[in-house]
C-alpha cells in the first residue's frame, strides 16, 4: 500500500464520501479500481468511452455531472 495525496473539489468529495458511508463503500478501493481499469485500458489500447464515463459520473438522482477529467476523455 502507498499513501497518496490528491486534490479534489470539496463539494464532490463530501457528496461521494457521504454516499460511501451510507452504502458501506471503501472510497480508496473505488479509486484504486478506477485507476486499475484505466491502466488496463491503456495497456490493451482500449479507449474509455464517453458513455461509460457519463454512466459512472451520474449523481445519485440520475443527473449527469461535469467532471474534471472531461478534457482528457
CHARMM internal coordinates of N, CA and C (Angstrom, degrees):
IC EDIT
DIST 1 N 1 CA 1.4464
DIST 1 CA 1 C 1.5265
ANGL 1 N 1 CA 1 C 109.57
DIST 1 C 2 N 1.3079
ANGL 1 CA 1 C 2 N 114.22
DIHE 1 N 1 CA 1 C 2 N 148.39
DIST 2 N 2 CA 1.4570
ANGL 1 C 2 N 2 CA 120.88
DIHE 1 CA 1 C 2 N 2 CA 177.07
DIST 2 CA 2 C 1.5161
ANGL 2 N 2 CA 2 C 108.17
DIHE 1 C 2 N 2 CA 2 C -134.50
DIST 2 C 3 N 1.3154
ANGL 2 CA 2 C 3 N 115.94
DIHE 2 N 2 CA 2 C 3 N 136.99
DIST 3 N 3 CA 1.4548
ANGL 2 C 3 N 3 CA 121.16
DIHE 2 CA 2 C 3 N 3 CA 177.67
DIST 3 CA 3 C 1.5233
ANGL 3 N 3 CA 3 C 107.67
DIHE 2 C 3 N 3 CA 3 C -89.94
DIST 3 C 4 N 1.3336
ANGL 3 CA 3 C 4 N 116.70
DIHE 3 N 3 CA 3 C 4 N 122.57
DIST 4 N 4 CA 1.4578
ANGL 3 C 4 N 4 CA 122.41
DIHE 3 CA 3 C 4 N 4 CA -178.83
DIST 4 CA 4 C 1.5163
ANGL 4 N 4 CA 4 C 109.39
DIHE 3 C 4 N 4 CA 4 C -122.01
DIST 4 C 5 N 1.3149
ANGL 4 CA 4 C 5 N 116.51
DIHE 4 N 4 CA 4 C 5 N 155.35
DIST 5 N 5 CA 1.4550
ANGL 4 C 5 N 5 CA 122.02
DIHE 4 CA 4 C 5 N 5 CA 179.07
DIST 5 CA 5 C 1.5175
ANGL 5 N 5 CA 5 C 108.84
DIHE 4 C 5 N 5 CA 5 C -116.83
DIST 5 C 6 N 1.3281
ANGL 5 CA 5 C 6 N 116.13
DIHE 5 N 5 CA 5 C 6 N 131.71
DIST 6 N 6 CA 1.4582
ANGL 5 C 6 N 6 CA 122.43
DIHE 5 CA 5 C 6 N 6 CA 178.46
DIST 6 CA 6 C 1.5182
ANGL 6 N 6 CA 6 C 108.95
DIHE 5 C 6 N 6 CA 6 C -126.27
DIST 6 C 7 N 1.3026
ANGL 6 CA 6 C 7 N 116.26
DIHE 6 N 6 CA 6 C 7 N 147.72
DIST 7 N 7 CA 1.4588
ANGL 6 C 7 N 7 CA 121.17
DIHE 6 CA 6 C 7 N 7 CA 172.83
DIST 7 CA 7 C 1.5189
ANGL 7 N 7 CA 7 C 107.85
DIHE 6 C 7 N 7 CA 7 C -95.81
DIST 7 C 8 N 1.3284
ANGL 7 CA 7 C 8 N 116.14
DIHE 7 N 7 CA 7 C 8 N 122.30
DIST 8 N 8 CA 1.4581
ANGL 7 C 8 N 8 CA 122.19
DIHE 7 CA 7 C 8 N 8 CA -178.35
DIST 8 CA 8 C 1.5164
ANGL 8 N 8 CA 8 C 110.02
DIHE 7 C 8 N 8 CA 8 C -126.95
DIST 8 C 9 N 1.3138
ANGL 8 CA 8 C 9 N 115.70
DIHE 8 N 8 CA 8 C 9 N 151.51
DIST 9 N 9 CA 1.4526
ANGL 8 C 9 N 9 CA 120.91
DIHE 8 CA 8 C 9 N 9 CA 172.84
DIST 9 CA 9 C 1.5297
ANGL 9 N 9 CA 9 C 107.31
DIHE 8 C 9 N 9 CA 9 C -62.19
DIST 9 C 10 N 1.3223
ANGL 9 CA 9 C 10 N 116.33
DIHE 9 N 9 CA 9 C 10 N 128.31
DIST 10 N 10 CA 1.4567
ANGL 9 C 10 N 10 CA 121.23
DIHE 9 CA 9 C 10 N 10 CA -174.34
DIST 10 CA 10 C 1.5234
ANGL 10 N 10 CA 10 C 113.03
DIHE 9 C 10 N 10 CA 10 C -60.11
DIST 10 C 11 N 1.3253
ANGL 10 CA 10 C 11 N 116.74
DIHE 10 N 10 CA 10 C 11 N -43.19
DIST 11 N 11 CA 1.4667
ANGL 10 C 11 N 11 CA 120.13
DIHE 10 CA 10 C 11 N 11 CA -178.75
DIST 11 CA 11 C 1.5241
ANGL 11 N 11 CA 11 C 111.22
DIHE 10 C 11 N 11 CA 11 C -64.75
DIST 11 C 12 N 1.3228
ANGL 11 CA 11 C 12 N 116.72
DIHE 11 N 11 CA 11 C 12 N -41.67
DIST 12 N 12 CA 1.4693
ANGL 11 C 12 N 12 CA 120.93
DIHE 11 CA 11 C 12 N 12 CA 179.28
DIST 12 CA 12 C 1.5223
ANGL 12 N 12 CA 12 C 109.71
DIHE 11 C 12 N 12 CA 12 C -64.85
DIST 12 C 13 N 1.3192
ANGL 12 CA 12 C 13 N 115.93
DIHE 12 N 12 CA 12 C 13 N -44.51
DIST 13 N 13 CA 1.4603
ANGL 12 C 13 N 13 CA 120.21
DIHE 12 CA 12 C 13 N 13 CA 179.44
DIST 13 CA 13 C 1.5286
ANGL 13 N 13 CA 13 C 111.24
DIHE 12 C 13 N 13 CA 13 C -59.59
DIST 13 C 14 N 1.3277
ANGL 13 CA 13 C 14 N 116.23
DIHE 13 N 13 CA 13 C 14 N -47.42
DIST 14 N 14 CA 1.4687
ANGL 13 C 14 N 14 CA 119.75
DIHE 13 CA 13 C 14 N 14 CA -178.44
DIST 14 CA 14 C 1.5262
ANGL 14 N 14 CA 14 C 111.29
DIHE 13 C 14 N 14 CA 14 C -61.98
DIST 14 C 15 N 1.3238
ANGL 14 CA 14 C 15 N 116.62
DIHE 14 N 14 CA 14 C 15 N -44.09
DIST 15 N 15 CA 1.4667
ANGL 14 C 15 N 15 CA 120.28
DIHE 14 CA 14 C 15 N 15 CA -179.38
DIST 15 CA 15 C 1.5232
ANGL 15 N 15 CA 15 C 110.94
DIHE 14 C 15 N 15 CA 15 C -63.02
DIST 15 C 16 N 1.3302
ANGL 15 CA 15 C 16 N 116.38
DIHE 15 N 15 CA 15 C 16 N -45.55
DIST 16 N 16 CA 1.4600
ANGL 15 C 16 N 16 CA 119.08
DIHE 15 CA 15 C 16 N 16 CA -179.19
DIST 16 CA 16 C 1.5249
ANGL 16 N 16 CA 16 C 111.21
DIHE 15 C 16 N 16 CA 16 C -69.72
DIST 16 C 17 N 1.3206
ANGL 16 CA 16 C 17 N 116.92
DIHE 16 N 16 CA 16 C 17 N -35.85
DIST 17 N 17 CA 1.4578
ANGL 16 C 17 N 17 CA 121.33
DIHE 16 CA 16 C 17 N 17 CA 177.29
DIST 17 CA 17 C 1.5317
ANGL 17 N 17 CA 17 C 110.80
DIHE 16 C 17 N 17 CA 17 C -60.67
DIST 17 C 18 N 1.3255
ANGL 17 CA 17 C 18 N 116.41
DIHE 17 N 17 CA 17 C 18 N -44.79
DIST 18 N 18 CA 1.4655
ANGL 17 C 18 N 18 CA 120.58
DIHE 17 CA 17 C 18 N 18 CA 177.88
DIST 18 CA 18 C 1.5254
ANGL 18 N 18 CA 18 C 111.02
DIHE 17 C 18 N 18 CA 18 C -61.93
DIST 18 C 19 N 1.3312
ANGL 18 CA 18 C 19 N 116.04
DIHE 18 N 18 CA 18 C 19 N -43.39
DIST 19 N 19 CA 1.4639
ANGL 18 C 19 N 19 CA 120.78
DIHE 18 CA 18 C 19 N 19 CA 178.13
DIST 19 CA 19 C 1.5309
ANGL 19 N 19 CA 19 C 110.23
DIHE 18 C 19 N 19 CA 19 C -59.54
DIST 19 C 20 N 1.3223
ANGL 19 CA 19 C 20 N 116.85
DIHE 19 N 19 CA 19 C 20 N -45.87
DIST 20 N 20 CA 1.4616
ANGL 19 C 20 N 20 CA 120.88
DIHE 19 CA 19 C 20 N 20 CA -179.52
DIST 20 CA 20 C 1.5284
ANGL 20 N 20 CA 20 C 111.27
DIHE 19 C 20 N 20 CA 20 C -62.09
DIST 20 C 21 N 1.3162
ANGL 20 CA 20 C 21 N 116.84
DIHE 20 N 20 CA 20 C 21 N -44.25
DIST 21 N 21 CA 1.4639
ANGL 20 C 21 N 21 CA 120.88
DIHE 20 CA 20 C 21 N 21 CA -179.95
DIST 21 CA 21 C 1.5247
ANGL 21 N 21 CA 21 C 111.28
DIHE 20 C 21 N 21 CA 21 C -62.46
DIST 21 C 22 N 1.3345
ANGL 21 CA 21 C 22 N 116.83
DIHE 21 N 21 CA 21 C 22 N -44.39
DIST 22 N 22 CA 1.4709
ANGL 21 C 22 N 22 CA 121.22
DIHE 21 CA 21 C 22 N 22 CA -179.27
DIST 22 CA 22 C 1.5226
ANGL 22 N 22 CA 22 C 111.69
DIHE 21 C 22 N 22 CA 22 C -63.21
DIST 22 C 23 N 1.3362
ANGL 22 CA 22 C 23 N 116.22
DIHE 22 N 22 CA 22 C 23 N -34.10
DIST 23 N 23 CA 1.4626
ANGL 22 C 23 N 23 CA 120.59
DIHE 22 CA 22 C 23 N 23 CA -173.36
DIST 23 CA 23 C 1.5219
ANGL 23 N 23 CA 23 C 114.04
DIHE 22 C 23 N 23 CA 23 C -106.66
DIST 23 C 24 N 1.3184
ANGL 23 CA 23 C 24 N 117.46
DIHE 23 N 23 CA 23 C 24 N 8.11
DIST 24 N 24 CA 1.4575
ANGL 23 C 24 N 24 CA 121.32
DIHE 23 CA 23 C 24 N 24 CA 177.97
DIST 24 CA 24 C 1.5252
ANGL 24 N 24 CA 24 C 112.94
DIHE 23 C 24 N 24 CA 24 C 63.03
DIST 24 C 25 N 1.3253
ANGL 24 CA 24 C 25 N 116.32
DIHE 24 N 24 CA 24 C 25 N 38.34
DIST 25 N 25 CA 1.4599
ANGL 24 C 25 N 25 CA 121.62
DIHE 24 CA 24 C 25 N 25 CA -178.25
DIST 25 CA 25 C 1.5249
ANGL 25 N 25 CA 25 C 109.31
DIHE 24 C 25 N 25 CA 25 C -101.68
DIST 25 C 26 N 1.3294
ANGL 25 CA 25 C 26 N 116.27
DIHE 25 N 25 CA 25 C 26 N 138.00
DIST 26 N 26 CA 1.4493
ANGL 25 C 26 N 26 CA 121.22
DIHE 25 CA 25 C 26 N 26 CA 174.97
DIST 26 CA 26 C 1.5286
ANGL 26 N 26 CA 26 C 109.08
DIHE 25 C 26 N 26 CA 26 C -83.79
DIST 26 C 27 N 1.3330
ANGL 26 CA 26 C 27 N 116.30
DIHE 26 N 26 CA 26 C 27 N 113.40
DIST 27 N 27 CA 1.4609
ANGL 26 C 27 N 27 CA 120.07
DIHE 26 CA 26 C 27 N 27 CA 179.78
DIST 27 CA 27 C 1.5247
ANGL 27 N 27 CA 27 C 110.36
DIHE 26 C 27 N 27 CA 27 C -61.38
DIST 27 C 28 N 1.3045
ANGL 27 CA 27 C 28 N 117.83
DIHE 27 N 27 CA 27 C 28 N -41.15
DIST 28 N 28 CA 1.4659
ANGL 27 C 28 N 28 CA 121.29
DIHE 27 CA 27 C 28 N 28 CA 179.42
DIST 28 CA 28 C 1.5222
ANGL 28 N 28 CA 28 C 111.35
DIHE 27 C 28 N 28 CA 28 C -59.48
DIST 28 C 29 N 1.3278
ANGL 28 CA 28 C 29 N 116.12
DIHE 28 N 28 CA 28 C 29 N -42.60
DIST 29 N 29 CA 1.4678
ANGL 28 C 29 N 29 CA 119.84
DIHE 28 CA 28 C 29 N 29 CA -179.51
DIST 29 CA 29 C 1.5269
ANGL 29 N 29 CA 29 C 110.55
DIHE 28 C 29 N 29 CA 29 C -67.33
DIST 29 C 30 N 1.3359
ANGL 29 CA 29 C 30 N 118.08
DIHE 29 N 29 CA 29 C 30 N -37.82
DIST 30 N 30 CA 1.4714
ANGL 29 C 30 N 30 CA 120.77
DIHE 29 CA 29 C 30 N 30 CA 177.18
DIST 30 CA 30 C 1.5277
ANGL 30 N 30 CA 30 C 110.41
DIHE 29 C 30 N 30 CA 30 C -60.76
DIST 30 C 31 N 1.3283
ANGL 30 CA 30 C 31 N 116.92
DIHE 30 N 30 CA 30 C 31 N -45.56
DIST 31 N 31 CA 1.4655
ANGL 30 C 31 N 31 CA 120.90
DIHE 30 CA 30 C 31 N 31 CA 179.37
DIST 31 CA 31 C 1.5231
ANGL 31 N 31 CA 31 C 110.05
DIHE 30 C 31 N 31 CA 31 C -64.28
DIST 31 C 32 N 1.3213
ANGL 31 CA 31 C 32 N 116.89
DIHE 31 N 31 CA 31 C 32 N -44.66
DIST 32 N 32 CA 1.4668
ANGL 31 C 32 N 32 CA 121.21
DIHE 31 CA 31 C 32 N 32 CA 178.79
DIST 32 CA 32 C 1.5257
ANGL 32 N 32 CA 32 C 111.22
DIHE 31 C 32 N 32 CA 32 C -59.48
DIST 32 C 33 N 1.3246
ANGL 32 CA 32 C 33 N 117.22
DIHE 32 N 32 CA 32 C 33 N -44.73
DIST 33 N 33 CA 1.4670
ANGL 32 C 33 N 33 CA 120.58
DIHE 32 CA 32 C 33 N 33 CA 179.81
DIST 33 CA 33 C 1.5215
ANGL 33 N 33 CA 33 C 111.42
DIHE 32 C 33 N 33 CA 33 C -65.45
DIST 33 C 34 N 1.3325
ANGL 33 CA 33 C 34 N 117.64
DIHE 33 N 33 CA 33 C 34 N -38.35
DIST 34 N 34 CA 1.4631
ANGL 33 C 34 N 34 CA 121.26
DIHE 33 CA 33 C 34 N 34 CA 176.97
DIST 34 CA 34 C 1.5276
ANGL 34 N 34 CA 34 C 110.33
DIHE 33 C 34 N 34 CA 34 C -61.18
DIST 34 C 35 N 1.3219
ANGL 34 CA 34 C 35 N 115.86
DIHE 34 N 34 CA 34 C 35 N -48.29
DIST 35 N 35 CA 1.4685
ANGL 34 C 35 N 35 CA 119.79
DIHE 34 CA 34 C 35 N 35 CA -179.67
DIST 35 CA 35 C 1.5282
ANGL 35 N 35 CA 35 C 110.44
DIHE 34 C 35 N 35 CA 35 C -63.75
DIST 35 C 36 N 1.3246
ANGL 35 CA 35 C 36 N 117.22
DIHE 35 N 35 CA 35 C 36 N -41.17
DIST 36 N 36 CA 1.4733
ANGL 35 C 36 N 36 CA 121.13
DIHE 35 CA 35 C 36 N 36 CA 178.71
DIST 36 CA 36 C 1.5345
ANGL 36 N 36 CA 36 C 110.51
DIHE 35 C 36 N 36 CA 36 C -58.78
DIST 36 C 37 N 1.3296
ANGL 36 CA 36 C 37 N 117.02
DIHE 36 N 36 CA 36 C 37 N -45.80
DIST 37 N 37 CA 1.4679
ANGL 36 C 37 N 37 CA 120.73
DIHE 36 CA 36 C 37 N 37 CA 178.85
DIST 37 CA 37 C 1.5277
ANGL 37 N 37 CA 37 C 111.25
DIHE 36 C 37 N 37 CA 37 C -62.35
DIST 37 C 38 N 1.3148
ANGL 37 CA 37 C 38 N 116.70
DIHE 37 N 37 CA 37 C 38 N -40.50
DIST 38 N 38 CA 1.4682
ANGL 37 C 38 N 38 CA 120.87
DIHE 37 CA 37 C 38 N 38 CA 178.97
DIST 38 CA 38 C 1.5278
ANGL 38 N 38 CA 38 C 110.65
DIHE 37 C 38 N 38 CA 38 C -63.04
DIST 38 C 39 N 1.3291
ANGL 38 CA 38 C 39 N 116.86
DIHE 38 N 38 CA 38 C 39 N -44.90
DIST 39 N 39 CA 1.4670
ANGL 38 C 39 N 39 CA 121.45
DIHE 38 CA 38 C 39 N 39 CA -179.91
DIST 39 CA 39 C 1.5265
ANGL 39 N 39 CA 39 C 110.18
DIHE 38 C 39 N 39 CA 39 C -63.68
DIST 39 C 40 N 1.3337
ANGL 39 CA 39 C 40 N 117.05
DIHE 39 N 39 CA 39 C 40 N -43.48
DIST 40 N 40 CA 1.4681
ANGL 39 C 40 N 40 CA 120.21
DIHE 39 CA 39 C 40 N 40 CA 177.83
DIST 40 CA 40 C 1.5224
ANGL 40 N 40 CA 40 C 110.79
DIHE 39 C 40 N 40 CA 40 C -61.23
DIST 40 C 41 N 1.3361
ANGL 40 CA 40 C 41 N 117.21
DIHE 40 N 40 CA 40 C 41 N -40.03
DIST 41 N 41 CA 1.4507
ANGL 40 C 41 N 41 CA 121.35
DIHE 40 CA 40 C 41 N 41 CA 177.72
DIST 41 CA 41 C 1.5107
ANGL 41 N 41 CA 41 C 111.84
DIHE 40 C 41 N 41 CA 41 C -64.64
DIST 41 C 42 N 1.3128
ANGL 41 CA 41 C 42 N 116.49
DIHE 41 N 41 CA 41 C 42 N -39.92
DIST 42 N 42 CA 1.4642
ANGL 41 C 42 N 42 CA 121.41
DIHE 41 CA 41 C 42 N 42 CA 178.48
DIST 42 CA 42 C 1.5285
ANGL 42 N 42 CA 42 C 109.88
DIHE 41 C 42 N 42 CA 42 C -63.88
DIST 42 C 43 N 1.3284
ANGL 42 CA 42 C 43 N 116.21
DIHE 42 N 42 CA 42 C 43 N -46.38
DIST 43 N 43 CA 1.4645
ANGL 42 C 43 N 43 CA 120.59
DIHE 42 CA 42 C 43 N 43 CA -178.88
DIST 43 CA 43 C 1.5187
ANGL 43 N 43 CA 43 C 112.50
DIHE 42 C 43 N 43 CA 43 C -64.47
DIST 43 C 44 N 1.3297
ANGL 43 CA 43 C 44 N 116.89
DIHE 43 N 43 CA 43 C 44 N -36.55
DIST 44 N 44 CA 1.4590
ANGL 43 C 44 N 44 CA 120.54
DIHE 43 CA 43 C 44 N 44 CA -177.06
DIST 44 CA 44 C 1.5244
ANGL 44 N 44 CA 44 C 112.27
DIHE 43 C 44 N 44 CA 44 C -87.31
DIST 44 C 45 N 1.3268
ANGL 44 CA 44 C 45 N 116.46
DIHE 44 N 44 CA 44 C 45 N -8.37
DIST 45 N 45 CA 1.4541
ANGL 44 C 45 N 45 CA 120.48
DIHE 44 CA 44 C 45 N 45 CA -178.37
DIST 45 CA 45 C 1.5087
ANGL 45 N 45 CA 45 C 112.92
DIHE 44 C 45 N 45 CA 45 C 80.74
DIST 45 C 46 N 1.3281
ANGL 45 CA 45 C 46 N 116.81
DIHE 45 N 45 CA 45 C 46 N 5.95
DIST 46 N 46 CA 1.4669
ANGL 45 C 46 N 46 CA 120.82
DIHE 45 CA 45 C 46 N 46 CA 179.08
DIST 46 CA 46 C 1.5205
ANGL 46 N 46 CA 46 C 108.87
DIHE 45 C 46 N 46 CA 46 C -74.37
DIST 46 C 47 N 1.3015
ANGL 46 CA 46 C 47 N 115.38
DIHE 46 N 46 CA 46 C 47 N 142.15
DIST 47 N 47 CA 1.4622
ANGL 46 C 47 N 47 CA 120.58
DIHE 46 CA 46 C 47 N 47 CA 178.89
DIST 47 CA 47 C 1.5216
ANGL 47 N 47 CA 47 C 108.66
DIHE 46 C 47 N 47 CA 47 C -101.16
DIST 47 C 48 N 1.3053
ANGL 47 CA 47 C 48 N 116.46
DIHE 47 N 47 CA 47 C 48 N 134.30
DIST 48 N 48 CA 1.4597
ANGL 47 C 48 N 48 CA 121.00
DIHE 47 CA 47 C 48 N 48 CA 177.40
DIST 48 CA 48 C 1.5206
ANGL 48 N 48 CA 48 C 107.50
DIHE 47 C 48 N 48 CA 48 C -70.83
DIST 48 C 49 N 1.3113
ANGL 48 CA 48 C 49 N 116.54
DIHE 48 N 48 CA 48 C 49 N 130.20
DIST 49 N 49 CA 1.4600
ANGL 48 C 49 N 49 CA 120.05
DIHE 48 CA 48 C 49 N 49 CA -177.63
DIST 49 CA 49 C 1.5163
ANGL 49 N 49 CA 49 C 111.40
DIHE 48 C 49 N 49 CA 49 C -87.06
DIST 49 C 50 N 1.3211
ANGL 49 CA 49 C 50 N 115.36
DIHE 49 N 49 CA 49 C 50 N 149.12
DIST 50 N 50 CA 1.4688
ANGL 49 C 50 N 50 CA 120.83
DIHE 49 CA 49 C 50 N 50 CA 177.30
DIST 50 CA 50 C 1.5261
ANGL 50 N 50 CA 50 C 110.02
DIHE 49 C 50 N 50 CA 50 C -60.31
DIST 50 C 51 N 1.3303
ANGL 50 CA 50 C 51 N 117.47
DIHE 50 N 50 CA 50 C 51 N -35.32
DIST 51 N 51 CA 1.4595
ANGL 50 C 51 N 51 CA 120.82
DIHE 50 CA 50 C 51 N 51 CA -179.86
DIST 51 CA 51 C 1.5239
ANGL 51 N 51 CA 51 C 110.62
DIHE 50 C 51 N 51 CA 51 C -59.08
DIST 51 C 52 N 1.3237
ANGL 51 CA 51 C 52 N 116.65
DIHE 51 N 51 CA 51 C 52 N -45.31
DIST 52 N 52 CA 1.4580
ANGL 51 C 52 N 52 CA 119.52
DIHE 51 CA 51 C 52 N 52 CA -179.79
DIST 52 CA 52 C 1.5217
ANGL 52 N 52 CA 52 C 110.35
DIHE 51 C 52 N 52 CA 52 C -65.43
DIST 52 C 53 N 1.3158
ANGL 52 CA 52 C 53 N 117.11
DIHE 52 N 52 CA 52 C 53 N -40.83
DIST 53 N 53 CA 1.4584
ANGL 52 C 53 N 53 CA 120.24
DIHE 52 CA 52 C 53 N 53 CA -179.31
DIST 53 CA 53 C 1.5201
ANGL 53 N 53 CA 53 C 110.23
DIHE 52 C 53 N 53 CA 53 C -64.53
DIST 53 C 54 N 1.3195
ANGL 53 CA 53 C 54 N 116.92
DIHE 53 N 53 CA 53 C 54 N -45.32
DIST 54 N 54 CA 1.4639
ANGL 53 C 54 N 54 CA 120.39
DIHE 53 CA 53 C 54 N 54 CA 179.44
DIST 54 CA 54 C 1.5243
ANGL 54 N 54 CA 54 C 109.85
DIHE 53 C 54 N 54 CA 54 C -61.24
DIST 54 C 55 N 1.3180
ANGL 54 CA 54 C 55 N 116.84
DIHE 54 N 54 CA 54 C 55 N -43.36
DIST 55 N 55 CA 1.4633
ANGL 54 C 55 N 55 CA 120.95
DIHE 54 CA 54 C 55 N 55 CA 178.89
DIST 55 CA 55 C 1.5231
ANGL 55 N 55 CA 55 C 110.64
DIHE 54 C 55 N 55 CA 55 C -58.60
DIST 55 C 56 N 1.3206
ANGL 55 CA 55 C 56 N 116.78
DIHE 55 N 55 CA 55 C 56 N -44.08
DIST 56 N 56 CA 1.4542
ANGL 55 C 56 N 56 CA 120.93
DIHE 55 CA 55 C 56 N 56 CA -178.21
DIST 56 CA 56 C 1.5238
ANGL 56 N 56 CA 56 C 112.44
DIHE 55 C 56 N 56 CA 56 C -73.59
DIST 56 C 57 N 1.3377
ANGL 56 CA 56 C 57 N 117.74
DIHE 56 N 56 CA 56 C 57 N -24.96
DIST 57 N 57 CA 1.4538
ANGL 56 C 57 N 57 CA 121.06
DIHE 56 CA 56 C 57 N 57 CA -175.64
DIST 57 CA 57 C 1.5260
ANGL 57 N 57 CA 57 C 113.31
DIHE 56 C 57 N 57 CA 57 C -94.41
DIST 57 C 58 N 1.3277
ANGL 57 CA 57 C 58 N 118.15
DIHE 57 N 57 CA 57 C 58 N 2.20
DIST 58 N 58 CA 1.4632
ANGL 57 C 58 N 58 CA 119.20
DIHE 57 CA 57 C 58 N 58 CA 178.41
DIST 58 CA 58 C 1.5222
ANGL 58 N 58 CA 58 C 108.77
DIHE 57 C 58 N 58 CA 58 C -66.70
DIST 58 C 59 N 1.3131
ANGL 58 CA 58 C 59 N 115.04
DIHE 58 N 58 CA 58 C 59 N 140.22
DIST 59 N 59 CA 1.4601
ANGL 58 C 59 N 59 CA 116.67
DIHE 58 CA 58 C 59 N 59 CA 178.49
DIST 59 CA 59 C 1.5293
ANGL 59 N 59 CA 59 C 108.15
DIHE 58 C 59 N 59 CA 59 C -78.28
DIST 59 C 60 N 1.2850
ANGL 59 CA 59 C 60 N 116.40
DIHE 59 N 59 CA 59 C 60 N -176.98
DIST 60 N 60 CA 1.4526
ANGL 59 C 60 N 60 CA 120.91
DIHE 59 CA 59 C 60 N 60 CA -172.13
DIST 60 CA 60 C 1.5157
ANGL 60 N 60 CA 60 C 113.28
DIHE 59 C 60 N 60 CA 60 C -76.53
DIST 60 C 61 N 1.3413
ANGL 60 CA 60 C 61 N 117.68
DIHE 60 N 60 CA 60 C 61 N -6.57
DIST 61 N 61 CA 1.4547
ANGL 60 C 61 N 61 CA 121.68
DIHE 60 CA 60 C 61 N 61 CA 173.78
DIST 61 CA 61 C 1.5216
ANGL 61 N 61 CA 61 C 111.07
DIHE 60 C 61 N 61 CA 61 C -99.43
DIST 61 C 62 N 1.3488
ANGL 61 CA 61 C 62 N 116.50
DIHE 61 N 61 CA 61 C 62 N 2.84
DIST 62 N 62 CA 1.4502
ANGL 61 C 62 N 62 CA 120.77
DIHE 61 CA 61 C 62 N 62 CA 179.22
DIST 62 CA 62 C 1.5141
ANGL 62 N 62 CA 62 C 114.52
DIHE 61 C 62 N 62 CA 62 C 88.11
DIST 62 C 63 N 1.3359
ANGL 62 CA 62 C 63 N 118.32
DIHE 62 N 62 CA 62 C 63 N 7.71
DIST 63 N 63 CA 1.4542
ANGL 62 C 63 N 63 CA 121.34
DIHE 62 CA 62 C 63 N 63 CA -179.24
DIST 63 CA 63 C 1.5241
ANGL 63 N 63 CA 63 C 109.83
DIHE 62 C 63 N 63 CA 63 C -93.94
DIST 63 C 64 N 1.3270
ANGL 63 CA 63 C 64 N 115.47
DIHE 63 N 63 CA 63 C 64 N 137.92
DIST 64 N 64 CA 1.4550
ANGL 63 C 64 N 64 CA 119.87
DIHE 63 CA 63 C 64 N 64 CA 179.89
DIST 64 CA 64 C 1.5221
ANGL 64 N 64 CA 64 C 110.33
DIHE 63 C 64 N 64 CA 64 C -69.36
DIST 64 C 65 N 1.3330
ANGL 64 CA 64 C 65 N 115.66
DIHE 64 N 64 CA 64 C 65 N 138.40
DIST 65 N 65 CA 1.4591
ANGL 64 C 65 N 65 CA 121.35
DIHE 64 CA 64 C 65 N 65 CA 177.24
DIST 65 CA 65 C 1.5166
ANGL 65 N 65 CA 65 C 108.68
DIHE 64 C 65 N 65 CA 65 C -115.58
DIST 65 C 66 N 1.3015
ANGL 65 CA 65 C 66 N 115.71
DIHE 65 N 65 CA 65 C 66 N 150.51
DIST 66 N 66 CA 1.4582
ANGL 65 C 66 N 66 CA 120.66
DIHE 65 CA 65 C 66 N 66 CA 172.32
DIST 66 CA 66 C 1.5263
ANGL 66 N 66 CA 66 C 107.57
DIHE 65 C 66 N 66 CA 66 C -73.95
DIST 66 C 67 N 1.2999
ANGL 66 CA 66 C 67 N 116.43
DIHE 66 N 66 CA 66 C 67 N 152.30
DIST 67 N 67 CA 1.4521
ANGL 66 C 67 N 67 CA 119.90
DIHE 66 CA 66 C 67 N 67 CA 175.53
DIST 67 CA 67 C 1.5162
ANGL 67 N 67 CA 67 C 109.52
DIHE 66 C 67 N 67 CA 67 C -132.48
DIST 67 C 68 N 1.3225
ANGL 67 CA 67 C 68 N 115.51
DIHE 67 N 67 CA 67 C 68 N 155.64
DIST 68 N 68 CA 1.4508
ANGL 67 C 68 N 68 CA 120.55
DIHE 67 CA 67 C 68 N 68 CA -172.26
DIST 68 CA 68 C 1.5253
ANGL 68 N 68 CA 68 C 113.69
DIHE 67 C 68 N 68 CA 68 C -71.04
DIST 68 C 69 N 1.3262
ANGL 68 CA 68 C 69 N 118.51
DIHE 68 N 68 CA 68 C 69 N -13.74
DIST 69 N 69 CA 1.4593
ANGL 68 C 69 N 69 CA 121.71
DIHE 68 CA 68 C 69 N 69 CA -179.34
DIST 69 CA 69 C 1.5250
ANGL 69 N 69 CA 69 C 112.41
DIHE 68 C 69 N 69 CA 69 C -97.64
DIST 69 C 70 N 1.3310
ANGL 69 CA 69 C 70 N 116.97
DIHE 69 N 69 CA 69 C 70 N 8.61
DIST 70 N 70 CA 1.4728
ANGL 69 C 70 N 70 CA 120.69
DIHE 69 CA 69 C 70 N 70 CA -175.88
DIST 70 CA 70 C 1.5189
ANGL 70 N 70 CA 70 C 112.25
DIHE 69 C 70 N 70 CA 70 C -53.45
DIST 70 C 71 N 1.3306
ANGL 70 CA 70 C 71 N 117.36
DIHE 70 N 70 CA 70 C 71 N -40.57
DIST 71 N 71 CA 1.4599
ANGL 70 C 71 N 71 CA 119.61
DIHE 70 CA 70 C 71 N 71 CA -177.01
DIST 71 CA 71 C 1.5280
ANGL 71 N 71 CA 71 C 112.05
DIHE 70 C 71 N 71 CA 71 C -67.79
DIST 71 C 72 N 1.3238
ANGL 71 CA 71 C 72 N 118.23
DIHE 71 N 71 CA 71 C 72 N -14.85
DIST 72 N 72 CA 1.4600
ANGL 71 C 72 N 72 CA 121.28
DIHE 71 CA 71 C 72 N 72 CA 179.73
DIST 72 CA 72 C 1.5304
ANGL 72 N 72 CA 72 C 112.81
DIHE 71 C 72 N 72 CA 72 C -96.43
DIST 72 C 73 N 1.3103
ANGL 72 CA 72 C 73 N 116.44
DIHE 72 N 72 CA 72 C 73 N -6.92
DIST 73 N 73 CA 1.4754
ANGL 72 C 73 N 73 CA 120.22
DIHE 72 CA 72 C 73 N 73 CA -173.92
DIST 73 CA 73 C 1.5116
ANGL 73 N 73 CA 73 C 112.15
DIHE 72 C 73 N 73 CA 73 C -98.17
END
COOR INIT
IC SEED 1 N 1 CA 1 C
IC BUILD
